[in-house]
Amino acid sequence: MSSIQFEIVKKIGQLTESSSGWSKQLNMISWNGRAPKYDLRDWAPDGEKMGKGITLNVEDLKALKQLLNQLDELN
């Protein structure tokens, strides 16, 4: 099994933190030396382990922002 290499290029922000110290974060991450993408996932306190997450390019992120803005308009 090949290992996945990653580099956190920019830490954007933390959404939540669990009692175990894991936190859900939005970051810019380069996976296997590729161009950085927006990444939303859980991270261990030491930043060495990660949970399942999603990666988004800038177009995906803009579309998500529009959807979230629509939710605000409904409330």
Secondary structure, DSSP 8 states (H G I E B T S, - for coil): -----EEEEEEEEEEEE-TTS-EEEEEEEEETTS--EEEEEEE-TTSS-EEEEEEE-HHHHHHHHHHHHHHHHH-
